[in-house]
Amino acid sequence: MARAAERTASAGLGGLVVSPGPDLVYLTGYEAPPLERLTALLIRPGTDPVLLVPELEHPRAEASPAGGRIHVESWPDAGDPYPVVRELLGGPDAPVGVSDRLWASHLLGLQRELSHASFVPASAVLAPLRMRKDDGELGLLAGAAEAADEALRRLTSEVLEGRREEDVAAALAMHLTGAGHDTAAFTIVGSGPNGASPHHHAGEREIRDGDCVVLDFGGSLGGYFSDLTRTVAVGAPSDHIREVHGIVHRAQAAAFQAVAPGVAAQEVDRAARSVIEQAGYGPDFIHRTGHGIGLEEHEPPYIVEGNATPLQVGNTFSIEPGIYLAGRFGVRIEDIVVVTETGARSLNQAPRELVSVA
Amino acid sequence: MARAAERTASAGLGGLVVSPGPDLVYLTGYEAPPLERLTALLIRPGTDPVLLVPELEHPRAEASPAGGRIHVESWPDAGDPYPVVRELLGGPDAPVGVSDRLWASHLLGLQRELSHASFVPASAVLAPLRMRKDDGELGLLAGAAEAADEALRRLTSEVLEGRREEDVAAALAMHLTGAGHDTAAFTIVGSGPNGASPHHHAGEREIRDGDCVVLDFGGSLGGYFSDLTRTVAVGAPSDHIREVHGIVHRAQAAAFQAVAPGVAAQEVDRAARSVIEQAGYGPDFIHRTGHGIGLEEHEPPYIVEGNATPLQVGNTFSIEPGIYLAGRFGVRIEDIVVVTETGARSLNQAPRELVSVA
């Protein structure tokens, strides 16, 4: 919190409005639901932070990890919280940072009340802090990644042929918690032509012999996420599936090799993309190469063309190139990696070669 | 969607930006996760709506209930979606409505790009539509309420004494899904002095003989929520618990009696509050009397002082007065009700009298 206040001041901001969600958990450990009633941690350069909560949640906030460490103020249900924010922030004319996930209804309330201030995303201040994971965070991310590897191992020891995607997705969710996650967060099962939809919603399609199946799933452990993708063949894969899988595998390895401290995030994207482009599948790689991961499934740094941010030791992100052939199949391979002094270390160890399952 | 466009025009708005979440589900049935990549339904008076999605989610959107009915446009990962929104909305100078839950980062992106427009919450247009539930919605809300009643029945047939709050909360979550919900959403278990914290986070406290226990829980069914609170006594309740429970019970009944079409929402709050004030506990009723419920756990109409909105047939909301005595105990009684031609009908049937459990 002290570093957040320093950065708020050095960025020339008049304050930060931190809303329930990952920013608030990161700074205080307080897990409050985002609701229509405003809860906000106010970071104020030059003075102590204050946590503003709805009156009925005052005892809950005091009983949370924030209680005792941060002064808690409250506002009543029949009242208006936005003038309270203005007073607590000292009505700054300087720009105010707001959590990226703050609800628009709350931002509009703040803009009405702090009519002289401009507003910017708080990630300008908080992302540099949150991007650099400490050992405790890396331990949780590694534990989540290990549990994801184990969930995949359990799933691929089952028979997939003849089952519906939605049934496989349900089994995957069970394996995610069974292997050690607190919660299952998402389970993409894209079989056959459905694999060409990168974020396919698992449905009623029955998995058949010869299918290529994209399995992309994750859960959370101590608040930190896993995110693993493997593409498996049901029975013997066709030559085309083998070829495309091989290209994606090489692209994924090239991106991994490109990671080092000081390298621009977009260079990692380019490393994967150039392998796929050279193989003639450039137009079929229809998304960025990866995203940061931590208290959010997606967070900075984004591994995308246009992001020149230099990678730093302790950054964690996905490397997940893919090729999507409409009406036929898709292939994606994804690991979570951490930037080290010398390059990258993968938190996932599941085999990256094309695996044939029953 | 046609009615939303009409209301957008008659409210003098240049368009609506509807983000993933309840607004998007209500208008299109498309369940997309809110993410850093912008997904938005654009309602445009005088022309057809368009659904803007990230390129990699184009096939998913087309396969959703929105596909085929709404034109889908996409933007690529290395691109910027906000200029696309400006073009698709026709760069209006008129105010633009944005979903209350749109992320602040997206609203700031839109404000940068549509620098001549002002922005207002889309609930100004959408709340009047969403507040008036149709028969299908009422059926789901009634089914969810029935499942909540059943979950309570199952829990109160168990022994609570000697168990931790968090264990009882886990059992309640299991009963919520076991009794018919798709998912358990929240489980407040506030025993003894913890009951004085209305949104207490169930913890390690062991429930004892003589405790008063606030049980406030809900789940979702077909996207629609339940929300039920009962306060039970473990063993024989003290005279003080009996007295306070009796007052809250009378306040809850008074609020129920006050409901009718055309009555201002705040009158229902006043009806409950005056019973509690007359009994001398006014300062201990530290929240509004209720909130609307539907695709969100909390939504308009809010039953709170200052809300003069007249109730309409088909509105659904909670009636949940409470009394909270710091360091001692709390009592809350909550039902979900629907406004009818002649008054109110409760969707919950669980007994409201003080029940003693083992």
Interface residues (C-beta under 8 A of the other chain):
Chain A: S19 E31 P33 L35 E36 R37 P54 E55 L56 E57 P59 R60 A63 S64 P76 D77 A78 V98 S99 D100 R101 L102 W103 A104 S105 H106 L107 L108 F119 V120 P121 S123 F186 A196 S197 P198 H199 H200 H201 G203 I286 H287 R288 H298 E299 Y302 V304 E305 G306 A326
Chain B: S19 E31 P33 L35 E36 R37 P54 E55 L56 E57 P59 R60 A63 S64 P76 D77 A78 V98 S99 D100 R101 L102 W103 A104 S105 H106 L107 L108 F119 V120 P121 S123 F186 A196 S197 P198 H199 H200 H201 G203 I286 H287 R288 H298 E299 Y302 V304 E305 G306 A326
